[in-house]
């Protein structure tokens, strides 16, 4: 039997880009105040319209950020892998959350309280620089999502969706390999598993990636 190591919250924070720049005092408070929760595949991590009380990070798993219009049309914004943090924009303004976050597989998520988040803003210049980079990367991603959703075919949308999971600012897990199922890719790209499979076959024949039973490896 293969034993899968799931990182603890302290281990996850120790390898997080923004946490590496904190002072020992700041790191200690973050570890003391931040909690972690587990979510089964298909469950909501947070819901649209809820109060925004936490900054959240993926300790382990895969999440999808999306929204459903009053007419029932679903829009997927992005996927988030281990090491990615989200919700900073919602914390910086008042009002309810503007999107849903769903676990696409069993996931472990860290929750930093708003008060701790604001304290880091007040006391850590490196943390502020990190947030500027994060917000800029998020803005660029959402602009590109609008562009390729309106102008690209399904094959290209799947390619861009996969590429977004390798954004070093938003998903800093590193490495060319991605353990993800074709069903999960379909959920992230808003296409069926069968259509995602067709697109992946096209990308593999083009020499852009290699498929295996665990997921895929980006070659170019």
C-alpha positions as CSV (number, residue, x, y, z in Angstrom):
1,X,0.0,0.0,0.0
2,X,1.3,3.4,-0.9
3,X,1.3,5.9,1.9
4,X,0.6,9.5,0.8
5,X,2.2,12.2,2.9
6,X,-0.1,15.2,3.4
7,X,1.7,18.3,4.7
8,X,0.7,19.8,8.0
9,X,-0.3,23.4,8.3
10,X,3.1,24.3,9.7
11,X,4.9,22.5,6.9
12,X,2.8,24.2,4.3
13,X,3.5,27.6,5.8
14,X,7.2,26.9,6.0
15,X,7.3,26.5,2.2
16,X,5.0,29.4,1.3
17,X,6.6,32.3,-0.5
18,X,5.0,35.0,1.6
19,X,5.7,33.3,4.9
20,X,9.4,32.9,4.2
21,X,9.8,36.7,4.4
22,X,8.1,37.0,7.8
23,X,9.9,37.7,11.1
24,X,9.9,34.9,13.7
25,X,7.3,36.9,15.7
26,X,5.1,37.3,12.6
27,X,5.4,33.6,11.7
28,X,4.5,32.5,15.2
29,X,1.3,34.6,15.2
30,X,0.3,33.3,11.8
31,X,0.8,29.7,12.9
32,X,-1.1,30.3,16.1
33,X,-4.1,32.1,14.5
34,X,-4.4,30.1,11.3
35,X,-6.5,26.9,11.3
36,X,-7.0,24.2,8.7
37,X,-10.1,22.3,7.6
38,X,-10.7,19.2,5.4
39,X,-13.2,19.2,2.6
40,X,-14.5,16.2,0.7
41,X,-14.6,16.3,-3.1
42,X,-17.6,18.2,-4.4
43,X,-18.1,20.2,-1.2
44,X,-18.1,24.0,-0.9
45,X,-15.1,25.6,0.8
46,X,-17.0,29.0,0.7
47,X,-20.1,30.3,-0.9
48,X,-21.0,33.3,-2.9
49,X,-22.6,36.0,-0.8
50,X,-21.1,34.8,2.5
51,X,-19.2,37.3,4.8
52,X,-15.5,37.4,4.1
53,X,-13.7,36.6,7.3
54,X,-10.6,34.6,6.2
55,X,-7.7,34.6,3.8
56,X,-7.5,31.0,2.5
57,X,-4.7,28.7,1.2
58,X,-4.6,25.3,-0.3
59,X,-2.5,23.0,2.0
60,X,-3.4,19.9,-0.2
61,X,-5.9,19.2,-2.9
62,X,-7.5,21.1,-5.8
63,X,-10.1,23.8,-5.7
64,X,-12.2,25.6,-8.3
65,X,-13.3,29.2,-8.1
66,X,-16.5,29.8,-10.0
67,X,-19.8,31.6,-10.1
68,X,-23.3,30.9,-11.3
69,X,-25.5,33.6,-12.8
70,X,-29.2,34.1,-11.9
71,X,-29.9,32.4,-15.3
72,X,-28.0,29.3,-14.2
73,X,-24.9,29.9,-16.4
74,X,-21.7,28.7,-14.7
75,X,-18.4,30.5,-15.1
76,X,-15.1,29.0,-13.9
77,X,-12.5,31.6,-13.0
78,X,-9.5,29.5,-12.0
79,X,-8.2,26.4,-10.3
80,X,-6.0,26.4,-7.2
81,X,-3.5,23.8,-6.2
82,X,-1.4,23.2,-3.1
83,X,0.6,26.4,-2.2
84,X,-1.9,28.8,-3.7
85,X,-3.7,31.4,-1.5
86,X,-6.8,33.3,-2.5
87,X,-9.4,35.8,-1.2
88,X,-7.1,38.8,-0.6
89,X,-9.2,41.0,-2.9
90,X,-12.4,40.2,-1.0
91,X,-10.7,40.9,2.3
92,X,-9.5,44.3,1.1
93,X,-13.1,45.5,0.4
94,X,-16.4,45.3,2.2
95,X,-19.4,43.2,1.2
96,X,-20.0,39.5,0.6
97,X,-18.0,37.0,-1.4
98,X,-18.5,37.2,-5.1
99,X,-17.8,33.6,-6.0
100,X,-18.0,30.0,-4.9
101,X,-15.0,27.8,-4.1
102,X,-15.5,24.0,-4.5
103,X,-13.2,21.2,-3.7
104,X,-12.7,19.1,-6.9
105,X,-10.9,16.4,-4.8
106,X,-10.5,15.8,-1.1
107,X,-8.7,18.9,0.1
108,X,-7.1,20.5,3.1
109,X,-7.5,24.3,3.4
110,X,-5.9,26.9,5.7
111,X,-7.9,29.8,7.1
112,X,-6.2,32.9,8.3
113,X,-8.5,35.3,10.2
114,X,-9.1,38.8,8.8
115,X,-7.5,40.4,11.9
116,X,-4.2,38.5,11.3
117,X,-4.3,39.3,7.6
118,X,-4.7,43.0,8.4
119,X,-2.0,42.9,11.1
120,X,0.5,41.5,8.5
121,X,-0.5,44.4,6.2
122,X,0.3,46.8,8.9
123,X,3.6,45.2,10.0
124,X,5.2,43.5,7.0
125,X,6.5,45.3,3.9
126,X,7.5,42.0,2.2
127,X,3.9,40.8,2.7
128,X,2.5,43.9,1.1
129,X,4.9,43.4,-1.9
130,X,3.7,39.8,-2.2
131,X,0.1,40.9,-2.3
132,X,0.8,43.4,-5.0
133,X,2.4,40.7,-7.1
134,X,-0.5,38.3,-6.3
135,X,-3.2,40.8,-7.2
136,X,-1.4,41.8,-10.5
137,X,-1.1,38.1,-11.4
138,X,-4.8,37.5,-10.6
139,X,-5.9,40.5,-12.7
140,X,-3.8,39.2,-15.6
141,X,-5.3,35.8,-15.3
142,X,-8.9,37.0,-15.2
143,X,-8.4,39.3,-18.3
144,X,-7.0,36.3,-20.2
145,X,-9.9,34.1,-19.1
146,X,-12.3,36.6,-20.6
147,X,-10.3,36.8,-23.8
148,X,-9.9,33.0,-24.4
149,X,-13.5,32.3,-23.3
150,X,-14.8,34.5,-26.1
151,X,-12.2,33.9,-28.8
152,X,-10.6,30.5,-28.6
153,X,-11.9,27.0,-29.4
154,X,-12.1,24.2,-26.8
155,X,-8.6,22.8,-27.5
156,X,-7.0,26.2,-26.9
157,X,-9.1,26.9,-23.8
158,X,-8.0,23.6,-22.3
159,X,-4.4,24.5,-23.1
160,X,-4.7,27.9,-21.5
161,X,-6.5,26.5,-18.5
162,X,-3.7,24.0,-17.9
163,X,-1.1,26.7,-18.4
164,X,-2.8,28.8,-15.7
165,X,-2.1,26.0,-13.1
166,X,1.6,26.6,-13.6
167,X,1.4,30.4,-12.8
168,X,4.3,30.7,-10.3
169,X,2.6,33.5,-8.4
170,X,-0.8,31.9,-8.0
171,X,0.1,28.2,-8.0
172,X,3.7,28.0,-6.8
173,X,3.9,24.2,-6.5
174,X,6.7,24.0,-9.1
175,X,7.7,21.3,-11.5
176,X,6.3,20.3,-15.0
177,X,4.2,17.4,-13.7
178,X,0.6,17.8,-12.7
179,X,-1.4,15.1,-11.0
180,X,-4.9,15.8,-12.2
181,X,-7.7,13.8,-13.8
182,X,-9.3,14.5,-17.1
183,X,-12.6,14.9,-15.3
184,X,-11.0,17.6,-13.1
185,X,-9.6,19.4,-16.2
186,X,-13.1,19.3,-17.6
187,X,-14.6,21.0,-14.5
188,X,-11.9,23.7,-14.6
189,X,-12.4,24.4,-18.3
190,X,-16.2,24.1,-18.3
191,X,-16.1,21.2,-20.8
192,X,-17.1,17.6,-20.6
193,X,-14.6,14.9,-19.6
194,X,-14.8,13.5,-23.1
195,X,-14.1,16.9,-24.7
196,X,-11.2,17.5,-22.3
197,X,-9.8,14.1,-23.4
198,X,-10.0,15.1,-27.1
199,X,-8.3,18.4,-26.4
200,X,-5.5,16.7,-24.4
201,X,-5.0,14.2,-27.2
202,X,-4.5,17.1,-29.6
203,X,-2.0,18.8,-27.3
204,X,-0.1,15.5,-26.8
205,X,0.1,15.0,-30.6
206,X,1.5,18.5,-30.9
207,X,4.3,17.7,-28.5
208,X,3.1,20.1,-25.8
209,X,2.4,17.6,-23.1
210,X,2.6,13.9,-22.2
211,X,-0.3,12.1,-20.7
212,X,-0.1,9.2,-18.2
213,X,-2.5,7.5,-15.7
214,X,-1.6,10.0,-12.9
215,X,-2.1,13.2,-14.9
216,X,0.2,15.0,-17.4
217,X,3.7,16.5,-17.9
218,X,4.1,19.7,-19.7
219,X,6.9,19.4,-22.3
220,X,6.8,22.9,-23.9
